[in-house]
């Protein structure tokens, strides 16, 4: 919330209730600038091999509701997914809305962390209300949106199945990329395990069932797979998939099937084709699900590490003397700095370095980091306020048109 917005509201309230007339705030409330048509924007997205690339799909003719978690990003991926509610309110809006629409059924996405937190109560409410809804519980073994922390509590897929059937769910099914891991696992009566390839068929069946149904999609978070593999704590398949550009027709079906960021365009003498970025590929293999003969699997191979040679020239030396000396400006009270970029570009580090430098020189410094979905390529903005004395001055958040310095760390 912008300081000018708070200041304006307080000024009006004090004038009406206490008859205190305060001067207008230093920063006036201005409307945000409109984005120019055709301007580039950068939005966060699912990681390569993310389970949500598969689990958030819905059949043709169906609608899904979003919630708190990485799966919310499906709302801008043309997946018939919309809405947002607080933890514990998933599906509650549908209970009221369903009485005033011709739509008979919806899907509601929910992470297992949200389920354990309070989503379980929302499902109980939907069952008590007799709503026609399928809850898709996306079990990815981590709180992926905020750094891969473990779910705060003991929870498992068999436990969720037993709880849901005990509460009165009409049907519970499990989909997973590894059905074999459920061999020998005791599940509640009537609960079947299916490969994720059956997701569309199962959702079509569940939407025809009256009442509350549950679909649990069990697939480990792709970012967590990557972290654990680096620590040798998670199986690393020996298979790597490549695209033979001589066979690829550039149709893009691999991207349609997988929704994966590791599929990149590559220019060839015969036009634009597709390639797999091996440095970001998390070995989900859903890109091969389409009907395409251009994929090549390599078993037991590993990407060759490049050798770092001595460059012929030092680009930094070429800049030496070519850059003008900076013009220093003296600030009477504060210097307001905005640093903006995306996750991984060092925005938070820039703020930490500047504030520590100010602190070492005896100046007060304040930082407000807005990270949001930084781990998914989302925007990161750091508000840095440096005082000319040891006393802080002003709100931490820098308002519109109040920045003295802007540092941009992303070309887009």
C-alpha positions in Angstrom: 0.0 0.0 0.0 1.5 3.3 -1.1 2.3 5.9 1.6 0.3 8.6 -0.3 -2.8 6.4 -0.2 -2.5 6.0 3.6 -1.7 9.7 4.2 -4.7 10.8 2.1 -7.1 8.5 3.9 -5.8 9.6 7.3 -6.0 13.3 6.4 -9.7 13.0 5.3 -10.6 10.9 8.4 -8.9 13.4 10.9 -10.7 16.3 9.1 -14.1 14.6 9.4 -13.8 13.2 13.0 -11.4 15.5 14.8 -11.7 18.6 12.7 -8.0 18.6 12.3 -6.8 20.1 8.9 -3.4 18.7 7.9 -1.5 20.0 5.0 -1.5 18.0 1.8 1.0 15.1 1.8 4.3 15.8 0.2 3.7 13.1 -2.3 0.4 13.4 -4.2 -1.7 10.4 -5.1 -1.3 9.8 -8.8 -2.8 7.2 -11.1 -0.4 4.5 -12.2 1.0 4.9 -15.7 -0.7 2.8 -18.3 1.4 0.1 -20.0 1.9 0.9 -23.7 0.3 -1.4 -26.2 2.8 -4.0 -27.4 5.1 -3.3 -24.4 7.0 -6.3 -23.1 6.0 -7.7 -19.7 7.7 -10.5 -17.7 5.4 -12.8 -15.7 6.4 -15.6 -13.3 5.9 -19.1 -14.7 6.0 -22.7 -13.7 9.5 -24.1 -13.5 10.7 -26.6 -16.1 9.1 -30.0 -15.3 6.8 -28.5 -12.7 4.0 -30.9 -11.6 1.5 -28.0 -12.1 2.2 -28.1 -15.9 0.2 -31.3 -15.9 -2.0 -31.1 -12.8 -3.7 -27.8 -13.5 -5.1 -28.9 -16.9 -8.9 -29.3 -17.0 -11.0 -31.0 -19.6 -12.7 -29.0 -22.4 -15.9 -27.5 -21.1 -14.8 -27.3 -17.4 -13.7 -24.5 -15.2 -11.2 -24.5 -12.4 -10.8 -22.1 -9.4 -7.4 -21.0 -8.1 -6.0 -20.6 -4.6 -2.9 -19.7 -2.7 0.2 -21.4 -4.1 2.3 -21.7 -7.3 -0.7 -23.2 -9.1 -2.3 -19.8 -9.0 -0.1 -18.9 -12.0 -2.5 -21.1 -14.1 -4.9 -18.2 -14.1 -2.8 -16.5 -16.8 -2.0 -19.6 -18.8 -5.2 -20.0 -20.8 -6.3 -23.0 -18.7 -9.9 -22.0 -17.8 -8.7 -21.2 -14.3 -9.7 -18.0 -12.4 -10.4 -16.6 -9.0 -8.5 -16.4 -5.8 -9.4 -17.0 -2.2 -7.7 -17.2 1.2 -6.4 -20.4 2.7 -9.4 -22.2 4.1 -11.8 -20.6 1.7 -11.2 -22.8 -1.4 -14.5 -23.7 -3.0 -16.6 -21.7 -0.5 -17.4 -19.2 -3.1 -18.6 -21.9 -5.4 -21.1 -23.1 -2.7 -23.0 -19.8 -3.0 -22.4 -19.2 -6.7 -23.5 -22.7 -7.8 -27.1 -21.9 -7.0 -27.2 -19.1 -9.5 -25.4 -20.5 -12.5 -26.1 -23.2 -15.1 -22.6 -24.6 -14.6 -23.0 -27.9 -12.8 -19.5 -28.4 -11.5 -16.1 -26.9 -11.0 -12.6 -28.0 -10.1 -10.7 -26.4 -7.2 -6.9 -26.5 -7.0 -5.3 -26.8 -3.6 -1.8 -27.6 -2.5 -1.2 -30.2 0.3 0.3 -27.5 2.5 -2.9 -25.5 2.2 -4.9 -28.7 2.8 -3.0 -29.2 6.1 -3.2 -25.5 7.1 -7.0 -25.0 6.7 -8.1 -26.2 3.3 -9.4 -29.4 4.9 -12.1 -27.3 6.6 -13.2 -25.8 3.2 -13.6 -29.4 1.9 -15.7 -30.3 4.9 -17.9 -27.3 4.3 -18.4 -28.2 0.6 -19.4 -31.8 1.6 -21.9 -30.5 4.2 -23.4 -28.1 1.6 -23.7 -30.9 -1.0 -21.7 -28.9 -3.6 -20.7 -30.5 -6.9 -17.0 -29.9 -6.9 -13.8 -31.8 -7.4 -10.9 -30.8 -5.2 -7.5 -31.3 -6.9 -5.0 -31.7 -4.1 -1.6 -31.1 -5.6 0.8 -33.1 -3.5 4.3 -31.9 -4.4 6.1 -32.7 -1.2 7.2 -29.1 -0.4 6.0 -25.5 0.1 7.4 -24.7 -3.3 6.3 -21.1 -3.6 8.4 -19.8 -0.8 11.6 -21.9 -1.0 10.8 -25.6 -0.7 10.2 -25.8 3.0 8.7 -29.0 4.3 4.9 -28.9 5.0 4.4 -27.9 8.6 3.0 -31.2 9.9 2.8 -34.9 9.2 0.8 -35.6 6.1 0.7 -38.3 3.4 -1.4 -39.3 0.4 -2.9 -42.3 2.2 -3.8 -40.1 5.2 -5.6 -37.6 2.9 -7.5 -40.4 1.2 -8.7 -41.8 4.5 -9.7 -38.4 5.8 -11.7 -37.5 2.7 -13.6 -40.8 2.6 -14.3 -40.5 6.3 -15.7 -37.0 5.7 -18.0 -38.2 3.0 -16.3 -37.6 -0.3 -18.0 -39.5 -3.1 -14.9 -40.7 -4.8 -11.1 -40.4 -4.3 -8.5 -41.1 -7.0 -4.7 -40.7 -7.2 -2.7 -39.7 -10.2 1.1 -39.7 -10.3 4.1 -39.8 -12.5 5.4 -42.9 -10.6 2.5 -45.4 -10.1 5.0 -48.1 -9.2 5.9 -46.4 -5.9 2.4 -47.3 -4.6 3.0 -51.0 -4.9 2.4 -52.5 -1.4 1.1 -49.2 0.0 -2.1 -49.7 2.0 -4.8 -47.4 0.7 -8.4 -46.9 1.7 -11.0 -49.2 0.0 -12.0 -47.9 -3.4 -9.0 -45.6 -3.9 -7.2 -46.4 -7.2 -3.8 -45.2 -8.4 -3.5 -44.0 -12.0 -0.7 -42.7 -14.2 -0.8 -39.0 -14.9 -1.6 -39.8 -18.5 -5.1 -40.7 -17.3 -5.7 -37.3 -15.8 -8.1 -36.0 -18.5 -10.2 -39.1 -18.5 -10.4 -39.2 -14.7 -11.5 -35.6 -14.5 -14.2 -36.2 -17.1 -15.5 -39.0 -14.9 -15.3 -37.0 -11.7 -17.2 -34.0 -13.0 -20.2 -36.3 -13.6 -20.3 -37.5 -10.0 -22.8 -35.6 -7.8 -21.2 -34.2 -4.7 -17.6 -33.7 -3.6 -14.9 -35.8 -5.3 -11.1 -35.7 -4.6 -8.3 -36.0 -7.1 -4.8 -36.2 -5.5 -2.0 -35.5 -7.9 1.3 -36.8 -6.4 4.4 -35.5 -8.1 7.5 -34.0 -6.4 8.2 -30.3 -7.0 10.6 -29.9 -9.9 12.7 -27.3 -8.1 13.0 -29.6 -5.1 14.0 -32.5 -7.4 16.8 -30.3 -8.7 18.0 -29.3 -5.2 17.9 -32.8 -3.8 19.7 -34.2 -6.8 22.6 -31.8 -6.3 22.8 -33.2 -2.7 22.6 -36.8 -4.0 19.4 -37.2 -2.0 17.0 -37.9 -4.9 17.2 -40.4 -7.8 18.6 -38.9 -11.0 17.4 -40.7 -14.1 20.2 -41.7 -16.5 18.0 -40.6 -19.5 18.4 -37.3 -21.2 16.1 -36.2 -24.1 17.3 -34.2 -27.1 15.5 -33.0 -30.2 16.9 -33.8 -33.6 16.5 -30.5 -35.5 16.9 -32.3 -38.8 13.6 -34.1 -38.1 11.8 -31.4 -36.0 9.2 -29.5 -38.0 8.9 -26.7 -35.5 5.2 -27.3 -34.8 5.5 -26.6 -31.1 3.4 -29.6 -30.0 6.1 -30.6 -27.4 5.5 -27.2 -25.7 1.7 -27.8 -25.8 2.1 -31.2 -24.2 4.5 -30.1 -21.5 4.1 -26.3 -21.0 7.8 -26.5 -20.2 10.2 -23.5 -20.2 13.2 -25.7 -21.1 11.8 -26.0 -24.7 13.4 -23.2 -26.6 13.3 -22.0 -30.2 16.5 -22.6 -32.3 17.1 -21.0 -35.7 18.3 -23.4 -38.4 18.9 -23.1 -42.2 15.5 -24.7 -42.6 13.6 -22.4 -40.3 12.8 -22.2 -36.6 12.9 -25.5 -34.8 12.8 -26.6 -31.1 15.6 -27.6 -28.7 15.8 -28.6 -25.1 17.9 -26.5 -22.7 19.8 -29.2 -20.9 21.0 -26.7 -18.2 17.4 -26.1 -17.0 15.7 -29.5 -17.9 14.5 -31.3 -14.8 13.8 -34.6 -16.6 10.0 -34.5 -16.5 9.8 -36.1 -20.0 6.3 -34.9 -20.6 7.5 -33.2 -23.8 7.7 -36.6 -25.5 4.0 -37.3 -24.8 3.0 -35.9 -28.2 3.2 -37.7 -31.6 6.7 -36.6 -32.7 9.6 -38.6 -34.1 12.3 -36.0 -33.5 13.1 -36.9 -29.9 16.3 -38.8 -29.2 17.0 -40.4 -25.8 20.6 -40.7 -24.5 21.1 -43.1 -21.7 24.0 -42.7 -19.3 25.2 -39.5 -20.9 25.8 -36.2 -19.2 26.3 -32.7 -20.7 29.9 -31.9 -21.4 31.2 -29.1 -19.2 32.8 -26.3 -21.1 36.4 -25.3 -20.6 37.0 -21.8 -19.4 39.8 -20.5 -21.6 41.7 -17.2 -21.3 39.8 -14.5 -23.4 41.7 -12.8 -26.1 40.7 -9.5 -24.7 39.5 -8.1 -21.4 36.2 -6.2 -22.0 36.6 -4.4 -18.7 40.0 -2.9 -19.7 38.3 -1.5 -22.9 35.9 0.4 -20.7 38.6 1.8 -18.5 38.7 5.5 -19.3 35.8 5.4 -21.6 33.2 5.9 -19.0 32.6 9.4 -17.6 33.1 10.1 -13.9 29.8 10.0 -12.0 28.2 13.2 -11.0 27.6 13.2 -7.2 24.6 14.9 -5.8 24.3 16.0 -2.2 21.0 15.2 -0.6 19.8 17.3 2.3 17.7 14.6 4.1 17.4 11.3 2.2 18.3 9.5 -1.0 15.5 7.3 -2.3 16.6 4.4 -4.4 14.5 1.9 -6.4 16.2 -1.3 -7.5 14.0 -3.5 -9.8 14.5 -6.8 -11.7 13.5 -10.4 -11.5 14.4 -13.2 -9.1 18.0 -14.1 -9.3 19.3 -10.8 -10.6 20.7 -9.6 -7.3 18.1 -7.0 -6.3 18.0 -8.0 -2.6 21.9 -8.1 -2.6 22.1 -4.6 -4.1 19.9 -3.3 -1.2 21.9 -5.1 1.4 25.2 -3.8 0.1 24.0 -0.2 -0.1 22.4 -0.2 3.3 25.4 -1.8 4.9 27.7 0.8 3.3 25.5 3.6 4.6 25.4 2.0 8.1 29.2 1.8 8.2 29.4 5.5 7.4 27.0 6.4 10.2 23.9 6.9 8.1 20.5 5.4 8.8 19.2 3.1 6.1 15.9 1.3 5.6 15.0 -1.4 3.0 11.7 -2.9 1.9 12.1 -5.9 -0.4 9.1 -7.0 -2.4 10.0 -10.5 -3.7 6.6 -12.1 -4.5 7.2 -15.0 -6.9 10.9 -14.3 -7.3 11.7 -18.1 -7.4 9.5 -18.4 -10.4 11.0 -15.6 -12.5 8.7 -13.0 -11.0 9.4 -9.3 -10.3 11.6 -8.2 -7.4 11.6 -4.6 -6.2 13.7 -3.1 -3.4 12.9 0.2 -1.8 16.1 1.7 -0.3 16.0 4.9 1.7 19.4 6.3 2.8 19.4 9.1 5.4 21.9 11.9 5.6 22.1 11.4 9.4 21.8 8.6 11.9 18.1 9.2 12.2 15.6 7.5 9.8 13.2 9.8 8.0 10.0 9.0 6.1 8.2 5.8 5.2 10.3 2.9 4.1 8.3 2.4 0.9 9.2 5.0 -1.8 6.1 6.5 -3.4 5.4 7.3 -7.0 7.7 9.9 -8.6 9.8 10.1 -5.4 12.9 8.0 -6.4 16.2 9.8 -6.8 18.0 6.8 -8.2 16.6 3.8 -10.2 18.7 0.7 -10.7 17.2 -1.7 -13.3 18.7 -5.2 -13.5 16.5 -6.7 -16.2 16.5 -5.7 -19.9 12.7 -6.3 -20.2 
